[in-house]
Amino acid sequence: MEESSTFQEFETKGNFTRRRNLLPLWIKIFVWLFLIGGLFAALFLIIGPFLNKINLSLYGITATHSYTLSGMITTLLLIFKGIVAYGLWFEQKWAPQAAIIDAIIGIAVCIIMMVVIPFTVPNINFTIRLELIPLYFYLVKMQKIKSTWEHL
C-alpha cells in the first residue's frame, strides 16, 4: 500500500514551472536595472530638496533636479518601471499587463520626444530615440507570454 504525504505537492520536483523562466535573459537584466533605478528614483524624491543637482534622463527627457516638471516625469517613469520590474521578478499575476502598459508609455514618450518636442521647443534638437528598438521587442515578448504567465 502506498502512503501519500500531505506535502506531496512540494516533494514532486517535475511539475513546478516558474513564471520568471518565461522571461529572456535581456529582460531579466533590464528588470534588475530598473529595480535599482526605481529605488534610486524614490530616494531622489526624498532627498531631492537637500541636493543641488541630480542628473536624470529617460527616453530623451532630461532634468537637473527631481522637483522640476521634467524631473517629476522622469522620476515617476522610473518608479513605475521599478514597480513593473518588481512584479516581473517576483512573478506577480499583474506584471505582464503592467509591462505592456510600460512599453506602450515608453514608446509614446519616445515618439513625442522625437516628433513633437523638437518642433515646439526651440532649444531641443531632433534626435532618433534608439530606445524604441528594445521597447518594441519588450512589448512583443510581453504580449506573447501574457496568457501563459497568467495561467501558471
C-alpha positions as CSV (number, residue, x, y, z in Angstrom):
1,M,0.0,0.0,0.0
2,E,1.4,3.3,-1.0
3,E,1.4,6.1,1.6
4,S,0.6,9.6,0.4
5,S,2.2,12.6,2.2
6,T,0.4,15.8,2.9
7,F,3.4,17.5,1.5
8,Q,3.5,15.5,-1.7
9,E,2.9,18.5,-4.0
10,F,6.2,20.0,-2.5
11,E,8.1,16.8,-2.9
12,T,7.4,16.4,-6.6
13,K,10.0,18.4,-8.5
14,G,8.9,18.0,-12.1
15,N,5.7,19.9,-12.1
16,F,6.8,23.3,-10.9
17,T,7.4,26.0,-13.6
18,R,8.4,29.5,-12.6
19,R,6.9,32.4,-14.3
20,R,10.4,34.0,-14.2
21,N,11.6,31.3,-16.6
22,L,9.4,32.8,-19.3
23,L,11.5,35.9,-19.4
24,P,14.5,36.0,-21.7
25,L,17.9,37.0,-20.2
26,W,17.9,40.5,-21.6
27,I,14.6,41.3,-19.9
28,K,15.9,39.8,-16.7
29,I,18.9,42.2,-16.9
30,F,16.7,45.2,-17.5
31,V,14.4,44.1,-14.6
32,W,17.4,44.3,-12.2
33,L,18.5,47.7,-13.7
34,F,15.0,49.1,-13.3
35,L,14.6,47.7,-9.8
36,I,17.7,49.6,-8.8
37,G,16.7,52.7,-10.9
38,G,13.2,52.8,-9.3
39,L,14.7,52.6,-5.9
40,F,17.1,55.4,-6.7
41,A,14.3,57.5,-8.2
42,A,12.2,57.1,-5.0
43,L,15.3,58.1,-3.0
44,F,15.8,61.2,-5.2
45,L,12.3,62.3,-4.4
46,I,13.1,62.0,-0.7
47,I,16.5,63.6,-0.7
48,G,15.9,65.9,-3.6
49,P,15.4,69.1,-1.6
50,F,18.8,68.6,0.0
51,L,20.8,68.2,-3.2
52,N,21.7,71.0,-5.6
53,K,21.8,68.9,-8.8
54,I,20.6,65.5,-9.8
55,N,21.1,64.4,-13.4
56,L,18.1,62.4,-14.6
57,S,17.4,61.2,-18.1
58,L,15.0,58.7,-19.6
59,Y,13.6,58.5,-23.1
60,G,15.1,61.8,-24.0
61,I,13.6,63.7,-21.0
62,T,16.5,65.2,-19.1
63,A,16.4,67.0,-15.8
64,T,18.9,68.5,-13.4
65,H,16.6,68.4,-10.3
66,S,13.9,66.0,-9.3
67,Y,11.4,68.7,-8.4
68,T,11.1,70.3,-11.9
69,L,8.4,69.2,-14.3
70,S,10.8,67.1,-16.4
71,G,12.4,65.8,-13.2
72,M,9.0,64.7,-11.8
73,I,8.0,63.0,-15.1
74,T,11.4,61.2,-15.3
75,T,11.2,60.2,-11.6
76,L,7.6,58.9,-11.9
77,L,8.5,56.9,-15.0
78,L,11.5,55.3,-13.3
79,I,9.4,54.5,-10.2
80,F,6.7,52.9,-12.4
81,K,9.4,50.9,-14.3
82,G,10.7,49.8,-10.9
83,I,7.2,48.6,-9.8
84,V,6.8,46.7,-13.1
85,A,10.3,45.2,-12.6
86,Y,9.3,44.1,-9.1
87,G,6.2,42.5,-10.5
88,L,8.1,40.6,-13.1
89,W,10.9,39.5,-10.8
90,F,8.6,38.3,-8.0
91,E,6.2,36.7,-10.5
92,Q,3.0,38.8,-9.8
93,K,0.0,37.9,-11.9
94,W,-0.5,41.6,-12.9
95,A,3.1,42.0,-14.1
96,P,2.8,41.2,-17.9
97,Q,-0.2,43.6,-18.3
98,A,1.8,46.3,-16.4
99,A,4.8,45.6,-18.6
100,I,2.7,46.0,-21.7
101,I,1.4,49.4,-20.4
102,D,5.0,50.3,-19.5
103,A,6.2,49.5,-23.0
104,I,3.3,51.5,-24.6
105,I,4.1,54.5,-22.4
106,G,7.8,54.2,-23.2
107,I,7.1,54.1,-27.0
108,A,4.7,57.0,-26.8
109,V,7.1,59.2,-24.8
110,C,10.0,58.4,-27.2
111,I,7.8,59.3,-30.2
112,I,6.7,62.5,-28.5
113,M,10.4,63.4,-27.7
114,M,11.3,62.6,-31.3
115,V,8.5,64.2,-33.3
116,V,6.6,66.7,-31.2
117,I,9.1,68.3,-28.8
118,P,11.9,69.3,-31.3
119,F,9.4,71.4,-33.3
120,T,7.7,73.1,-30.3
121,V,10.7,73.8,-28.0
122,P,13.4,75.8,-29.7
123,N,16.4,74.6,-27.7
124,I,15.8,70.9,-28.2
125,N,17.0,69.3,-31.4
126,F,15.7,66.3,-33.3
127,T,17.2,63.0,-32.2
128,I,16.4,59.4,-33.1
129,R,15.5,57.5,-30.0
130,L,17.1,54.1,-30.2
131,E,15.2,53.1,-27.1
132,L,12.3,52.3,-29.4
133,I,14.1,49.1,-30.6
134,P,14.2,47.3,-27.3
135,L,10.8,48.7,-26.3
136,Y,9.2,47.2,-29.4
137,F,10.7,43.8,-28.6
138,Y,9.8,44.1,-24.9
139,L,6.2,44.9,-25.9
140,V,6.0,41.9,-28.3
141,K,7.5,39.5,-25.8
142,M,5.2,40.6,-23.0
143,Q,2.2,40.2,-25.3
144,K,3.3,36.7,-26.2
145,I,3.9,35.4,-22.6
146,K,0.9,37.2,-21.0
147,S,-1.6,34.4,-21.3
148,T,1.0,31.7,-20.3
149,W,2.1,33.9,-17.3
150,E,-1.4,34.4,-16.0
151,H,-2.3,30.6,-16.2
152,L,0.8,29.4,-14.3
